[in-house]
Amino acid sequence: MEKTSFLLYHVSQNRSSKRYFFYLPMTSAFTTFFLIFIYIATTSKFFHTVKTTIYIESEEERPSPLSYQNIPISIDNNAEDFFFDTLKFNANFSKDTQWSIANLFGSVGNYVNNKENVFHDSETFLEDYKHMNKSFKIYVYPYNKNDPFANILLPVDYQPKGSYASELYFKKILMHSHFITNDPTEADLFFMPFSIVEMRHDLRIGVEGIKDFVKNYVVNISQTYPYWNRTGGADHFYVACHSSSRSAMEKINEVQFNSIQVVCSSSYFLSGYVAHKDASLPQIWPRPGDPPESSYIRKQLAFFAGQINSPVRAALVKIWRNDTDIFAHFGRFKKPYGYQLMRSKFCLHVKVFEVNTAHISDALYYGCVPIIIADRHDLPFADILNWNSFSVVVAAVDIPVLKRVLQRISFDEYSWLQSNVLKVRKHFKWNDPPVDHDAFYITMYELWLRRSSVRVPLMRV
């Protein structure tokens, strides 16, 4: 107490100390004010003037930001505004100036690097592929052909067709392949052969009953066999191409978090999809015979046709539907779809709510370079194929400068991209029986990459 009193007395008698205590709070207050001013100046629009031409399409009030599920998708209802509200960007830049927003973020830069190979590492792939072909084994849980739900578990006895054929093709080919083993002790992975597509068409199950069916199936195999419980399902997988698969596992979280999901709905935004653990399956519309010749004269710069079922698609069609170089069509297309793909240099794969469409495989089949506008989409076979070597990935925010992006690709760069398209399209084709490096074998290689190098032995009682 005496020391404290002495200190206060000493400070009161020292004039320089008085000045120090007077300026200290003043300096602190000024520094705080200065930092706040800098923050406001760098974040507020009040201090910024954007020099750009403004165009007005409608006197209607701009809609407030909405979730994707509640956006009324209409190209005649300010689709650009909906799109940019969702992306937290302002949509009032000039179309005539090609919307310089992409320049601000450097998005119009070099999309093409013609020094890359179609494989990330071709030597490693070919060496591993041989090893996979010799040693990879899969055990399929047995089922009774007299089971009332055998149609859900059995492979189909016909050639699959339509948008979801990949799911059916894989199971049909796998069941007759040399990868199958009847000895679970030598299996690398365990296949759960239920079909989401067949469940949807079965009146006893339907869309509403898929979750319960899958849950009951997993509970049944975990109680009947010892294989699930030893790893928590980490060495198990299923294959599904319909978008219903993203919610089919909601009542059995172990499948979502532990098992390998080979699905067409491979977006980071979808619940339950885990990149690197799960694998993206290409959605392929089967076509008989060999692909058409690639020497067709391609006069159209870019082509898109499809339903307007997402803000990204709505913005694309709204901005480019009247353009002569980019053909953006919505609804039914009167001319043959394949003809338009063959006469276009670039073919657009544009995100829908579920991201899975057959547009990529369609483009590859007809020798058209895919333009992928699907942010945070896990591309099929991305562990093996180098997508930068045969496609152009464009951010959704760059839709307004899409023509500029494509026109900056030189003739040599385009020729290199298209030549690689012709090289990789064999990997996006189902063959029965399978052919080396086709869609079936590449899917098997994706599974092989995800096998565990350590096998947990079964506990024998």
Buried (B, 14 or more C-beta within 10 A) or exposed (E): EEEEEEEEEEEEEEEEEEEEEEEEEEEEEEEEEEEEEEEEEEEEEEEEEEEEEEEEEEEEEBEEEEEEEEBEBEBEBBBBBBBBBBBEBEBBBEEEEBBBBBBEEEBBEEBBEBEBEBBBEEEEBEEBBEEBBEEBBBBBBEBEEEEEBEBBBBBBEEEBEEBBBBBBBBBBBBBEBEBBBEEBEEBBBBBBBBBBBBBBEBEEBEEEBBBEBBBEBBEEBBEEBEBBEBBEBBBBBBBBBBBBBBBBBBBBEBBBBBBBBBBBBBBEEBEBBBEEBBBBBBBBBBBEEEBBEBEBEBEBBBBBBBEBBBBBBBBBBBBBBEEEBBBBBBEEBEEEEEEBBBBBBBBBBBBBBBBBBBBBBBBBBBBBBBBBBBBEBBBBBBBBBBBBBBBBBBBBBBBBBBBBBBEBBEEEBBEBBBBBBEBBBBBBBBBBEBEEBBBBBBBBBBBBEBBEEEBEEEEEE
